[in-house]
């Protein structure tokens, strides 16, 4: 599978972005939260591909499933879920940069 998320210290200060772009991953979730469609997001950010968005959503879905299987993780609120997913995603994406 092609890399979907890229974290580069010299690109937006290490903010997780769609690979090959300067578009923060967070912007997709912010747009969806505000009611935008994926197509609307892609129109605003033409450097991001539909395949990248689909792959990211699939990875996020898998992370939610994995979190549900971990004892002690409270997913009763959207904030808790977002926080847990953000932490998991950032930790997974930063792993290759840790020495």
Secondary structure, DSSP 4 states (H G I P E B T S, - for coil): ----EE--TTSGGG--EETTSS-BHHHHHHHHHTT--HHHHHHH-TTS-HHHHHHHHHHHHHHHHHHHTSTT---SSHHHHHHHHHHHHHHHHHGGG--
